[in-house]
Amino acid sequence: MKLNNLKPAQKKKAKMRVGRGNGSGKGTFCGRGGKGQTARAGGKIRRGFIGGQTPLIRQMPKLKGFKNPTKVRYQIINVFQLEVFKDGTKVDKEALKKQRLIQNVEKPVKLLSQGKLTKKLTVVVENASAEAVKKIEAANGKVEHQGNIKKNRKDAIKKKKEEKKAAKKTKKSKK
């Protein structure tokens, strides 16, 4: 570098001076728009302000409680509905689905005691009321329970959480 190549340092762009006449390009309103709160000094508006209208966050209902992830939502079957089956039949989820007494084979079924039963049946369900069991046994039938649904649900949720943790660890280790 030689002395004849030296140039003075570049000036930064000058700050726009507002309110110095309309010819400057920032006269009259000085880039603040028209009248109102935002045109005044210190006239800031907080986030979520909708101009005096009730804010959206206050319009929303206050939700109380929580949704229990381990709650078991049973498909309900009553004893009188089992009259459609033939004597000596084994009644399980597939049989109930065929008769359109339940919608989903995946969801658990609970047997309740409304009505009477005259046929001898072997009923396989996840849960049954004590009265329903008495009525079926009175008709020389049998009720078979399919394990503890609540415990199975909790185990499934625990397994899902562990899988998520493992996935997070693998992501961190890749970085």
VMD Tcl script that builds the backbone (N, CA, C; Angstrom):
set m [mol new atoms 525]
animate dup $m
set s [atomselect $m all]
$s set {name element resname resid chain x y z} {
  {N N MET 1 A 0.848 -1.171 0.000}
  {CA C MET 1 A 0.000 0.000 0.000}
  {C C MET 1 A 0.899 1.241 0.000}
  {N N LYS 2 A 0.554 2.173 -0.884}
  {CA C LYS 2 A 1.343 3.403 -1.001}
  {C C LYS 2 A 0.502 4.596 -0.581}
  {N N LEU 3 A 1.152 5.653 -0.284}
  {CA C LEU 3 A 0.454 6.857 0.179}
  {C C LEU 3 A -0.502 7.423 -0.866}
  {N N ASN 4 A -0.171 7.251 -2.132}
  {CA C ASN 4 A -1.046 7.796 -3.170}
  {C C ASN 4 A -2.318 6.966 -3.364}
  {N N ASN 5 A -2.353 5.747 -2.768}
  {CA C ASN 5 A -3.552 4.907 -2.863}
  {C C ASN 5 A -4.516 5.093 -1.683}
  {N N LEU 6 A -4.076 5.807 -0.681}
  {CA C LEU 6 A -4.916 5.985 0.506}
  {C C LEU 6 A -6.128 6.849 0.222}
  {N N LYS 7 A -7.263 6.432 0.792}
  {CA C LYS 7 A -8.494 7.206 0.660}
  {C C LYS 7 A -9.051 7.425 2.056}
  {N N PRO 8 A -9.806 8.495 2.259}
  {CA C PRO 8 A -10.390 8.686 3.588}
  {C C PRO 8 A -11.417 7.584 3.891}
  {N N ALA 9 A -11.607 7.271 5.177}
  {CA C ALA 9 A -12.573 6.246 5.582}
  {C C ALA 9 A -13.969 6.648 5.140}
  {N N GLN 10 A -14.745 5.636 4.713}
  {CA C GLN 10 A -16.103 5.913 4.239}
  {C C GLN 10 A -16.971 6.377 5.410}
  {N N LYS 11 A -17.743 7.442 5.167}
  {CA C LYS 11 A -18.655 7.909 6.201}
  {C C LYS 11 A -19.838 6.955 6.269}
  {N N LYS 12 A -20.354 6.750 7.489}
  {CA C LYS 12 A -21.578 5.979 7.625}
  {C C LYS 12 A -22.716 6.826 7.089}
  {N N LYS 13 A -23.788 6.145 6.679}
  {CA C LYS 13 A -24.938 6.872 6.161}
  {C C LYS 13 A -25.487 7.746 7.279}
  {N N ALA 14 A -25.725 9.002 6.967}
  {CA C ALA 14 A -26.197 9.953 7.981}
  {C C ALA 14 A -27.599 9.564 8.439}
  {N N LYS 15 A -27.856 9.752 9.722}
  {CA C LYS 15 A -29.153 9.437 10.294}
  {C C LYS 15 A -30.192 10.381 9.690}
  {N N MET 16 A -31.338 9.858 9.327}
  {CA C MET 16 A -32.398 10.680 8.745}
  {C C MET 16 A -32.927 11.640 9.797}
  {N N ARG 17 A -32.940 12.911 9.449}
  {CA C ARG 17 A -33.449 13.927 10.373}
  {C C ARG 17 A -34.899 14.178 9.999}
  {N N VAL 18 A -35.778 13.862 10.943}
  {CA C VAL 18 A -37.203 13.984 10.672}
  {C C VAL 18 A -37.726 15.334 11.129}
  {N N GLY 19 A -38.840 15.753 10.527}
  {CA C GLY 19 A -39.479 17.005 10.924}
  {C C GLY 19 A -38.764 18.230 10.417}
  {N N ARG 20 A -38.060 18.120 9.273}
  {CA C ARG 20 A -37.330 19.263 8.717}
  {C C ARG 20 A -37.919 19.690 7.371}
  {N N GLY 21 A -39.224 19.610 7.268}
  {CA C GLY 21 A -39.905 20.045 6.049}
  {C C GLY 21 A -40.248 18.890 5.147}
  {N N ASN 22 A -41.284 19.099 4.327}
  {CA C ASN 22 A -41.768 18.045 3.435}
  {C C ASN 22 A -40.776 17.728 2.324}
  {N N GLY 23 A -39.930 18.644 1.991}
  {CA C GLY 23 A -38.929 18.416 0.946}
  {C C GLY 23 A -37.924 17.351 1.348}
  {N N SER 24 A -37.716 17.152 2.620}
  {CA C SER 24 A -36.727 16.172 3.083}
  {C C SER 24 A -37.225 14.731 2.944}
  {N N GLY 25 A -38.547 14.575 2.782}
  {CA C GLY 25 A -39.114 13.225 2.677}
  {C C GLY 25 A -39.638 12.708 4.007}
  {N N LYS 26 A -39.292 13.354 5.095}
  {CA C LYS 26 A -39.797 12.944 6.403}
  {C C LYS 26 A -40.299 14.170 7.154}
  {N N GLY 27 A -41.143 14.918 6.512}
  {CA C GLY 27 A -41.701 16.098 7.169}
  {C C GLY 27 A -43.083 15.797 7.714}
  {N N THR 28 A -43.813 16.791 8.146}
  {CA C THR 28 A -45.173 16.739 8.674}
  {C C THR 28 A -45.360 15.642 9.725}
  {N N PHE 29 A -45.554 14.342 9.298}
  {CA C PHE 29 A -45.822 13.280 10.273}
  {C C PHE 29 A -44.554 12.538 10.688}
  {N N CYS 30 A -43.445 12.838 10.078}
  {CA C CYS 30 A -42.133 12.287 10.457}
  {C C CYS 30 A -42.076 10.760 10.417}
  {N N GLY 31 A -42.838 10.139 9.537}
  {CA C GLY 31 A -42.796 8.682 9.407}
  {C C GLY 31 A -43.595 7.945 10.465}
  {N N ARG 32 A -44.395 8.658 11.254}
  {CA C ARG 32 A -45.173 8.001 12.315}
  {C C ARG 32 A -46.624 7.754 11.886}
  {N N GLY 33 A -46.964 8.050 10.678}
  {CA C GLY 33 A -48.341 7.876 10.248}
  {C C GLY 33 A -49.193 9.044 10.702}
  {N N GLY 34 A -50.513 8.810 10.857}
  {CA C GLY 34 A -51.435 9.884 11.249}
  {C C GLY 34 A -51.451 10.096 12.746}
  {N N LYS 35 A -52.636 10.495 13.230}
  {CA C LYS 35 A -52.770 10.781 14.663}
  {C C LYS 35 A -52.927 9.482 15.458}
  {N N GLY 36 A -53.055 9.618 16.744}
  {CA C GLY 36 A -53.334 8.456 17.585}
  {C C GLY 36 A -52.202 8.112 18.525}
  {N N GLN 37 A -52.409 7.034 19.260}
  {CA C GLN 37 A -51.469 6.653 20.314}
  {C C GLN 37 A -50.074 6.396 19.767}
  {N N THR 38 A -49.978 5.747 18.616}
  {CA C THR 38 A -48.658 5.398 18.081}
  {C C THR 38 A -47.915 6.600 17.528}
  {N N ALA 39 A -48.601 7.697 17.289}
  {CA C ALA 39 A -47.940 8.902 16.794}
  {C C ALA 39 A -47.308 9.702 17.935}
  {N N ARG 40 A -47.682 9.408 19.173}
  {CA C ARG 40 A -47.175 10.159 20.329}
  {C C ARG 40 A -45.869 9.572 20.850}
  {N N ALA 41 A -45.143 10.383 21.575}
  {CA C ALA 41 A -43.918 9.910 22.212}
  {C C ALA 41 A -44.295 8.922 23.316}
  {N N GLY 42 A -43.617 7.786 23.342}
  {CA C GLY 42 A -43.901 6.767 24.344}
  {C C GLY 42 A -45.200 6.025 24.093}
  {N N GLY 43 A -45.758 6.143 22.901}
  {CA C GLY 43 A -47.061 5.534 22.601}
  {C C GLY 43 A -46.932 4.118 22.115}
  {N N LYS 44 A -46.316 3.264 22.923}
  {CA C LYS 44 A -46.160 1.866 22.530}
  {C C LYS 44 A -47.411 1.085 22.925}
  {N N ILE 45 A -47.712 0.030 22.183}
  {CA C ILE 45 A -48.865 -0.819 22.463}
  {C C ILE 45 A -48.336 -2.206 22.772}
  {N N ARG 46 A -48.807 -2.768 23.878}
  {CA C ARG 46 A -48.309 -4.085 24.287}
  {C C ARG 46 A -48.809 -5.171 23.333}
  {N N ARG 47 A -48.107 -6.305 23.392}
  {CA C ARG 47 A -48.487 -7.455 22.577}
  {C C ARG 47 A -49.868 -7.937 22.945}
  {N N GLY 48 A -50.683 -8.297 21.976}
  {CA C GLY 48 A -52.013 -8.839 22.237}
  {C C GLY 48 A -53.076 -7.773 22.421}
  {N N PHE 49 A -52.719 -6.477 22.310}
  {CA C PHE 49 A -53.703 -5.399 22.476}
  {C C PHE 49 A -54.511 -5.289 21.197}
  {N N ILE 50 A -55.862 -5.256 21.349}
  {CA C ILE 50 A -56.728 -5.199 20.169}
  {C C ILE 50 A -57.582 -3.937 20.217}
  {N N GLY 51 A -57.033 -2.847 20.702}
  {CA C GLY 51 A -57.725 -1.563 20.656}
  {C C GLY 51 A -58.950 -1.471 21.531}
  {N N GLY 52 A -58.888 -1.912 22.760}
  {CA C GLY 52 A -60.007 -1.767 23.674}
  {C C GLY 52 A -60.994 -2.906 23.638}
  {N N GLN 53 A -60.939 -3.696 22.589}
  {CA C GLN 53 A -61.791 -4.886 22.497}
  {C C GLN 53 A -61.277 -5.913 23.520}
  {N N THR 54 A -62.163 -6.760 24.038}
  {CA C THR 54 A -61.720 -7.787 24.983}
  {C C THR 54 A -60.700 -8.682 24.294}
  {N N PRO 55 A -59.515 -8.784 24.866}
  {CA C PRO 55 A -58.459 -9.561 24.210}
  {C C PRO 55 A -58.854 -11.018 24.000}
  {N N LEU 56 A -58.289 -11.610 22.968}
  {CA C LEU 56 A -58.609 -12.992 22.609}
  {C C LEU 56 A -58.313 -13.942 23.760}
  {N N ILE 57 A -57.235 -13.714 24.476}
  {CA C ILE 57 A -56.854 -14.610 25.568}
  {C C ILE 57 A -57.895 -14.589 26.682}
  {N N ARG 58 A -58.591 -13.465 26.855}
  {CA C ARG 58 A -59.641 -13.388 27.879}
  {C C ARG 58 A -60.981 -13.890 27.368}
  {N N GLN 59 A -61.122 -13.989 26.049}
  {CA C GLN 59 A -62.361 -14.520 25.472}
  {C C GLN 59 A -62.404 -16.053 25.567}
  {N N MET 60 A -61.216 -16.664 25.635}
  {CA C MET 60 A -61.133 -18.126 25.676}
  {C C MET 60 A -61.593 -18.633 27.039}
  {N N PRO 61 A -62.241 -19.786 27.080}
  {CA C PRO 61 A -62.691 -20.318 28.374}
  {C C PRO 61 A -61.506 -20.772 29.209}
  {N N LYS 62 A -61.689 -20.720 30.511}
  {CA C LYS 62 A -60.640 -21.201 31.412}
  {C C LYS 62 A -60.825 -22.699 31.559}
  {N N LEU 63 A -59.855 -23.431 31.117}
  {CA C LEU 63 A -59.961 -24.885 31.174}
  {C C LEU 63 A -59.454 -25.358 32.527}
  {N N LYS 64 A -60.261 -26.167 33.175}
  {CA C LYS 64 A -59.872 -26.665 34.486}
  {C C LYS 64 A -59.540 -28.144 34.389}
  {N N GLY 65 A -58.628 -28.574 35.214}
  {CA C GLY 65 A -58.278 -29.988 35.275}
  {C C GLY 65 A -57.392 -30.408 34.123}
  {N N PHE 66 A -57.385 -31.706 33.852}
  {CA C PHE 66 A -56.559 -32.253 32.786}
  {C C PHE 66 A -57.210 -33.522 32.257}
  {N N LYS 67 A -56.713 -34.002 31.134}
  {CA C LYS 67 A -57.227 -35.252 30.581}
  {C C LYS 67 A -56.336 -36.385 31.071}
  {N N ASN 68 A -56.939 -37.292 31.792}
  {CA C ASN 68 A -56.199 -38.411 32.365}
  {C C ASN 68 A -55.792 -39.378 31.255}
  {N N PRO 69 A -54.481 -39.567 31.037}
  {CA C PRO 69 A -54.054 -40.440 29.943}
  {C C PRO 69 A -54.301 -41.923 30.218}
  {N N THR 70 A -54.507 -42.285 31.486}
  {CA C THR 70 A -54.718 -43.703 31.803}
  {C C THR 70 A -56.185 -44.061 31.967}
  {N N LYS 71 A -57.088 -43.103 31.722}
  {CA C LYS 71 A -58.512 -43.399 31.867}
  {C C LYS 71 A -58.938 -44.427 30.813}
  {N N VAL 72 A -59.698 -45.395 31.258}
  {CA C VAL 72 A -60.156 -46.452 30.357}
  {C C VAL 72 A -61.577 -46.118 29.913}
  {N N ARG 73 A -61.773 -46.012 28.609}
  {CA C ARG 73 A -63.094 -45.729 28.058}
  {C C ARG 73 A -63.643 -47.025 27.469}
  {N N TYR 74 A -64.585 -47.628 28.197}
  {CA C TYR 74 A -65.133 -48.920 27.813}
  {C C TYR 74 A -66.263 -48.776 26.805}
  {N N GLN 75 A -66.442 -49.834 26.024}
  {CA C GLN 75 A -67.649 -49.992 25.219}
  {C C GLN 75 A -68.605 -50.801 26.091}
  {N N ILE 76 A -69.805 -50.296 26.275}
  {CA C ILE 76 A -70.742 -50.888 27.222}
  {C C ILE 76 A -71.665 -51.890 26.534}
  {N N ILE 77 A -71.794 -53.065 27.167}
  {CA C ILE 77 A -72.730 -54.097 26.719}
  {C C ILE 77 A -73.579 -54.478 27.926}
  {N N ASN 78 A -74.887 -54.614 27.735}
  {CA C ASN 78 A -75.766 -55.055 28.816}
  {C C ASN 78 A -76.133 -56.521 28.610}
  {N N VAL 79 A -76.514 -57.166 29.706}
  {CA C VAL 79 A -76.818 -58.601 29.683}
  {C C VAL 79 A -77.932 -58.930 28.689}
  {N N PHE 80 A -78.974 -58.107 28.616}
  {CA C PHE 80 A -80.098 -58.411 27.714}
  {C C PHE 80 A -79.681 -58.413 26.248}
  {N N GLN 81 A -78.603 -57.715 25.907}
  {CA C GLN 81 A -78.135 -57.676 24.516}
  {C C GLN 81 A -77.507 -59.005 24.092}
  {N N LEU 82 A -77.115 -59.827 25.061}
  {CA C LEU 82 A -76.481 -61.114 24.752}
  {C C LEU 82 A -77.496 -62.186 24.341}
  {N N GLU 83 A -78.795 -61.869 24.417}
  {CA C GLU 83 A -79.849 -62.813 24.023}
  {C C GLU 83 A -79.793 -63.159 22.533}
  {N N VAL 84 A -79.123 -62.353 21.714}
  {CA C VAL 84 A -79.053 -62.607 20.265}
  {C C VAL 84 A -78.186 -63.823 19.939}
  {N N PHE 85 A -77.332 -64.240 20.876}
  {CA C PHE 85 A -76.435 -65.371 20.624}
  {C C PHE 85 A -77.135 -66.698 20.934}
  {N N LYS 86 A -76.673 -67.764 20.253}
  {CA C LYS 86 A -77.244 -69.102 20.462}
  {C C LYS 86 A -76.736 -69.688 21.777}
  {N N ASP 87 A -77.463 -70.644 22.298}
  {CA C ASP 87 A -77.119 -71.305 23.554}
  {C C ASP 87 A -75.757 -72.003 23.432}
  {N N GLY 88 A -74.874 -71.818 24.429}
  {CA C GLY 88 A -73.571 -72.482 24.452}
  {C C GLY 88 A -72.491 -71.781 23.631}
  {N N THR 89 A -72.751 -70.587 23.157}
  {CA C THR 89 A -71.793 -69.841 22.330}
  {C C THR 89 A -70.735 -69.167 23.195}
  {N N LYS 90 A -69.513 -69.056 22.630}
  {CA C LYS 90 A -68.461 -68.272 23.285}
  {C C LYS 90 A -68.535 -66.855 22.707}
  {N N VAL 91 A -68.826 -65.891 23.576}
  {CA C VAL 91 A -69.020 -64.511 23.128}
  {C C VAL 91 A -67.740 -63.725 23.415}
  {N N ASP 92 A -67.036 -63.351 22.340}
  {CA C ASP 92 A -65.849 -62.501 22.487}
  {C C ASP 92 A -66.036 -61.237 21.657}
  {N N LYS 93 A -64.987 -60.436 21.540}
  {CA C LYS 93 A -65.106 -59.144 20.841}
  {C C LYS 93 A -65.513 -59.317 19.377}
  {N N GLU 94 A -64.942 -60.321 18.713}
  {CA C GLU 94 A -65.265 -60.530 17.297}
  {C C GLU 94 A -66.746 -60.863 17.111}
  {N N ALA 95 A -67.266 -61.690 18.015}
  {CA C ALA 95 A -68.684 -62.061 17.943}
  {C C ALA 95 A -69.574 -60.843 18.217}
  {N N LEU 96 A -69.170 -60.023 19.185}
  {CA C LEU 96 A -69.935 -58.805 19.494}
  {C C LEU 96 A -69.901 -57.833 18.315}
  {N N LYS 97 A -68.751 -57.750 17.644}
  {CA C LYS 97 A -68.615 -56.861 16.483}
  {C C LYS 97 A -69.501 -57.338 15.332}
  {N N LYS 98 A -69.556 -58.667 15.131}
  {CA C LYS 98 A -70.399 -59.228 14.072}
  {C C LYS 98 A -71.873 -58.896 14.294}
  {N N GLN 99 A -72.293 -58.924 15.557}
  {CA C GLN 99 A -73.679 -58.607 15.895}
  {C C GLN 99 A -73.914 -57.102 16.018}
  {N N ARG 100 A -72.871 -56.308 15.779}
  {CA C ARG 100 A -72.917 -54.831 15.838}
  {C C ARG 100 A -73.292 -54.308 17.233}
  {N N LEU 101 A -72.816 -55.020 18.252}
  {CA C LEU 101 A -73.034 -54.571 19.626}
  {C C LEU 101 A -71.900 -53.660 20.092}
  {N N ILE 102 A -70.741 -53.771 19.431}
  {CA C ILE 102 A -69.626 -52.839 19.681}
  {C C ILE 102 A -69.120 -52.306 18.346}
  {N N GLN 103 A -68.436 -51.157 18.402}
  {CA C GLN 103 A -67.936 -50.562 17.160}
  {C C GLN 103 A -66.492 -50.964 16.854}
  {N N ASN 104 A -65.675 -51.096 17.921}
  {CA C ASN 104 A -64.245 -51.273 17.722}
  {C C ASN 104 A -63.737 -52.480 18.509}
  {N N VAL 105 A -63.014 -53.362 17.839}
  {CA C VAL 105 A -62.483 -54.553 18.486}
  {C C VAL 105 A -61.285 -54.202 19.377}
  {N N GLU 106 A -60.613 -53.072 19.076}
  {CA C GLU 106 A -59.417 -52.669 19.817}
  {C C GLU 106 A -59.755 -52.134 21.213}
  {N N LYS 107 A -60.901 -51.486 21.365}
  {CA C LYS 107 A -61.256 -50.868 22.649}
  {C C LYS 107 A -61.804 -51.914 23.627}
  {N N PRO 108 A -61.596 -51.681 24.941}
  {CA C PRO 108 A -62.076 -52.647 25.938}
  {C C PRO 108 A -63.602 -52.644 26.072}
  {N N VAL 109 A -64.146 -53.786 26.516}
  {CA C VAL 109 A -65.589 -53.960 26.657}
  {C C VAL 109 A -65.925 -54.202 28.120}
  {N N LYS 110 A -67.011 -53.578 28.586}
  {CA C LYS 110 A -67.491 -53.803 29.948}
  {C C LYS 110 A -68.923 -54.325 29.877}
  {N N LEU 111 A -69.190 -55.343 30.686}
  {CA C LEU 111 A -70.507 -55.964 30.718}
  {C C LEU 111 A -71.279 -55.451 31.935}
  {N N LEU 112 A -72.477 -54.900 31.681}
  {CA C LEU 112 A -73.324 -54.401 32.765}
  {C C LEU 112 A -74.566 -55.285 32.904}
  {N N SER 113 A -75.313 -55.114 34.009}
  {CA C SER 113 A -76.323 -56.098 34.394}
  {C C SER 113 A -77.761 -55.789 33.985}
  {N N GLN 114 A -77.984 -54.849 33.113}
  {CA C GLN 114 A -79.365 -54.491 32.770}
  {C C GLN 114 A -80.032 -55.607 31.972}
  {N N GLY 115 A -81.219 -55.986 32.373}
  {CA C GLY 115 A -81.980 -57.002 31.653}
  {C C GLY 115 A -81.774 -58.405 32.193}
  {N N LYS 116 A -82.330 -59.409 31.476}
  {CA C LYS 116 A -82.242 -60.810 31.887}
  {C C LYS 116 A -81.560 -61.632 30.808}
  {N N LEU 117 A -81.005 -62.772 31.232}
  {CA C LEU 117 A -80.356 -63.683 30.295}
  {C C LEU 117 A -80.881 -65.088 30.552}
  {N N THR 118 A -81.312 -65.767 29.479}
  {CA C THR 118 A -81.863 -67.115 29.621}
  {C C THR 118 A -80.962 -68.177 29.004}
  {N N LYS 119 A -79.915 -67.756 28.270}
  {CA C LYS 119 A -79.066 -68.704 27.546}
  {C C LYS 119 A -77.736 -68.914 28.264}
  {N N LYS 120 A -77.181 -70.118 28.077}
  {CA C LYS 120 A -75.884 -70.443 28.659}
  {C C LYS 120 A -74.790 -69.952 27.710}
  {N N LEU 121 A -74.013 -68.953 28.158}
  {CA C LEU 121 A -72.975 -68.355 27.317}
  {C C LEU 121 A -71.657 -68.287 28.070}
  {N N THR 122 A -70.553 -68.328 27.310}
  {CA C THR 122 A -69.228 -68.049 27.868}
  {C C THR 122 A -68.825 -66.686 27.329}
  {N N VAL 123 A -68.771 -65.696 28.219}
  {CA C VAL 123 A -68.518 -64.314 27.798}
  {C C VAL 123 A -67.073 -63.937 28.137}
  {N N VAL 124 A -66.331 -63.447 27.137}
  {CA C VAL 124 A -64.947 -63.016 27.329}
  {C C VAL 124 A -64.902 -61.501 27.160}
  {N N VAL 125 A -64.735 -60.789 28.288}
  {CA C VAL 125 A -64.672 -59.326 28.275}
  {C C VAL 125 A -63.563 -58.842 29.206}
  {N N GLU 126 A -63.205 -57.558 29.080}
  {CA C GLU 126 A -62.160 -56.998 29.943}
  {C C GLU 126 A -62.667 -56.744 31.364}
  {N N ASN 127 A -63.933 -56.342 31.470}
  {CA C ASN 127 A -64.479 -56.010 32.774}
  {C C ASN 127 A -65.969 -56.339 32.805}
  {N N ALA 128 A -66.478 -56.678 33.984}
  {CA C ALA 128 A -67.905 -56.970 34.139}
  {C C ALA 128 A -68.326 -56.597 35.546}
  {N N SER 129 A -69.544 -56.078 35.671}
  {CA C SER 129 A -70.045 -55.734 36.998}
  {C C SER 129 A -70.395 -57.024 37.743}
  {N N ALA 130 A -70.400 -56.952 39.084}
  {CA C ALA 130 A -70.683 -58.135 39.911}
  {C C ALA 130 A -72.081 -58.683 39.621}
  {N N GLU 131 A -73.048 -57.789 39.424}
  {CA C GLU 131 A -74.429 -58.202 39.134}
  {C C GLU 131 A -74.512 -58.948 37.803}
  {N N ALA 132 A -73.780 -58.452 36.804}
  {CA C ALA 132 A -73.794 -59.082 35.480}
  {C C ALA 132 A -73.223 -60.495 35.564}
  {N N VAL 133 A -72.146 -60.648 36.341}
  {CA C VAL 133 A -71.530 -61.971 36.508}
  {C C VAL 133 A -72.525 -62.925 37.177}
  {N N LYS 134 A -73.238 -62.430 38.199}
  {CA C LYS 134 A -74.243 -63.263 38.896}
  {C C LYS 134 A -75.335 -63.727 37.934}
  {N N LYS 135 A -75.802 -62.806 37.078}
  {CA C LYS 135 A -76.890 -63.144 36.141}
  {C C LYS 135 A -76.446 -64.188 35.128}
  {N N ILE 136 A -75.214 -64.070 34.636}
  {CA C ILE 136 A -74.717 -65.034 33.649}
  {C C ILE 136 A -74.501 -66.392 34.309}
  {N N GLU 137 A -73.956 -66.390 35.533}
  {CA C GLU 137 A -73.736 -67.650 36.246}
  {C C GLU 137 A -75.065 -68.292 36.647}
  {N N ALA 138 A -76.085 -67.484 36.902}
  {CA C ALA 138 A -77.417 -68.021 37.216}
  {C C ALA 138 A -78.005 -68.758 36.013}
  {N N ALA 139 A -77.609 -68.339 34.795}
  {CA C ALA 139 A -78.068 -69.007 33.571}
  {C C ALA 139 A -77.082 -70.101 33.155}
  {N N ASN 140 A -76.255 -70.569 34.115}
  {CA C ASN 140 A -75.236 -71.606 33.893}
  {C C ASN 140 A -74.148 -71.182 32.905}
  {N N GLY 141 A -73.935 -69.894 32.761}
  {CA C GLY 141 A -72.893 -69.376 31.878}
  {C C GLY 141 A -71.605 -69.110 32.641}
  {N N LYS 142 A -70.635 -68.488 31.941}
  {CA C LYS 142 A -69.342 -68.230 32.547}
  {C C LYS 142 A -68.800 -66.904 32.012}
  {N N VAL 143 A -68.103 -66.126 32.880}
  {CA C VAL 143 A -67.478 -64.866 32.462}
  {C C VAL 143 A -65.969 -64.997 32.617}
  {N N GLU 144 A -65.244 -64.728 31.541}
  {CA C GLU 144 A -63.775 -64.750 31.581}
  {C C GLU 144 A -63.267 -63.316 31.441}
  {N N HIS 145 A -62.412 -62.909 32.384}
  {CA C HIS 145 A -61.838 -61.561 32.341}
  {C C HIS 145 A -60.511 -61.588 31.595}
  {N N GLN 146 A -60.223 -60.483 30.878}
  {CA C GLN 146 A -58.989 -60.409 30.100}
  {C C GLN 146 A -58.001 -59.436 30.733}
  {N N GLY 147 A -57.454 -59.725 31.875}
  {CA C GLY 147 A -56.382 -58.941 32.474}
  {C C GLY 147 A -56.808 -57.583 32.993}
  {N N ASN 148 A -55.828 -56.846 33.527}
  {CA C ASN 148 A -56.042 -55.536 34.125}
  {C C ASN 148 A -55.782 -54.463 33.077}
  {N N ILE 149 A -56.839 -53.864 32.555}
  {CA C ILE 149 A -56.726 -52.884 31.479}
  {C C ILE 149 A -55.947 -51.657 31.931}
  {N N LYS 150 A -56.253 -51.157 33.145}
  {CA C LYS 150 A -55.605 -49.942 33.661}
  {C C LYS 150 A -54.092 -50.147 33.724}
  {N N LYS 151 A -53.671 -51.314 34.225}
  {CA C LYS 151 A -52.239 -51.612 34.347}
  {C C LYS 151 A -51.610 -51.704 32.954}
  {N N ASN 152 A -52.293 -52.369 32.023}
  {CA C ASN 152 A -51.773 -52.495 30.655}
  {C C ASN 152 A -51.614 -51.122 30.005}
  {N N ARG 153 A -52.601 -50.240 30.223}
  {CA C ARG 153 A -52.559 -48.888 29.657}
  {C C ARG 153 A -51.373 -48.112 30.222}
  {N N LYS 154 A -51.173 -48.214 31.572}
  {CA C LYS 154 A -50.049 -47.522 32.218}
  {C C LYS 154 A -48.715 -48.036 31.676}
  {N N ASP 155 A -48.615 -49.338 31.492}
  {CA C ASP 155 A -47.381 -49.917 30.955}
  {C C ASP 155 A -47.108 -49.416 29.542}
  {N N ALA 156 A -48.172 -49.299 28.729}
  {CA C ALA 156 A -48.021 -48.808 27.351}
  {C C ALA 156 A -47.544 -47.361 27.348}
  {N N ILE 157 A -48.091 -46.533 28.248}
  {CA C ILE 157 A -47.693 -45.124 28.328}
  {C C ILE 157 A -46.241 -45.012 28.790}
  {N N LYS 158 A -45.869 -45.835 29.773}
  {CA C LYS 158 A -44.493 -45.836 30.277}
  {C C LYS 158 A -43.521 -46.204 29.156}
  {N N LYS 159 A -43.895 -47.204 28.367}
  {CA C LYS 159 A -43.054 -47.664 27.256}
  {C C LYS 159 A -42.873 -46.558 26.211}
  {N N LYS 160 A -43.972 -45.825 25.929}
  {CA C LYS 160 A -43.920 -44.728 24.959}
  {C C LYS 160 A -42.967 -43.634 25.422}
  {N N LYS 161 A -43.040 -43.284 26.741}
  {CA C LYS 161 A -42.165 -42.260 27.301}
  {C C LYS 161 A -40.697 -42.673 27.192}
  {N N GLU 162 A -40.422 -43.939 27.500}
  {CA C GLU 162 A -39.052 -44.446 27.401}
  {C C GLU 162 A -38.541 -44.381 25.956}
  {N N GLU 163 A -39.414 -44.682 24.997}
  {CA C GLU 163 A -39.030 -44.614 23.579}
  {C C GLU 163 A -38.704 -43.187 23.178}
  {N N LYS 164 A -39.503 -42.217 23.678}
  {CA C LYS 164 A -39.246 -40.800 23.380}
  {C C LYS 164 A -37.900 -40.365 23.943}
  {N N LYS 165 A -37.608 -40.772 25.200}
  {CA C LYS 165 A -36.330 -40.427 25.821}
  {C C LYS 165 A -35.167 -40.997 25.018}
  {N N ALA 166 A -35.309 -42.246 24.598}
  {CA C ALA 166 A -34.264 -42.890 23.816}
  {C C ALA 166 A -34.058 -42.170 22.484}
  {N N ALA 167 A -35.148 -41.739 21.869}
  {CA C ALA 167 A -35.066 -41.010 20.594}
  {C C ALA 167 A -34.351 -39.674 20.783}
  {N N LYS 168 A -34.644 -38.982 21.902}
  {CA C LYS 168 A -33.975 -37.705 22.182}
  {C C LYS 168 A -32.478 -37.905 22.382}
  {N N LYS 169 A -32.107 -38.967 23.115}
  {CA C LYS 169 A -30.696 -39.251 23.364}
  {C C LYS 169 A -29.959 -39.517 22.069}
  {N N THR 170 A -30.587 -40.268 21.160}
  {CA C THR 170 A -29.942 -40.570 19.880}
  {C C THR 170 A -29.792 -39.305 19.039}
  {N N LYS 171 A -30.754 -38.390 19.125}
  {CA C LYS 171 A -30.656 -37.122 18.379}
  {C C LYS 171 A -29.496 -36.293 18.904}
  {N N LYS 172 A -29.373 -36.223 20.249}
  {CA C LYS 172 A -28.298 -35.441 20.865}
  {C C LYS 172 A -26.923 -36.035 20.521}
  {N N SER 173 A -26.836 -37.356 20.522}
  {CA C SER 173 A -25.564 -37.994 20.236}
  {C C SER 173 A -25.152 -37.799 18.769}
  {N N LYS 174 A -26.128 -37.662 17.861}
  {CA C LYS 174 A -25.823 -37.414 16.445}
  {C C LYS 174 A -25.254 -36.025 16.229}
  {N N LYS 175 A -25.692 -35.052 17.045}
  {CA C LYS 175 A -25.209 -33.671 16.906}
  {C C LYS 175 A -23.803 -33.615 17.415}
}
mol reanalyze $m
mol bondsrecalc $m
mol representation Tube
mol addrep $m
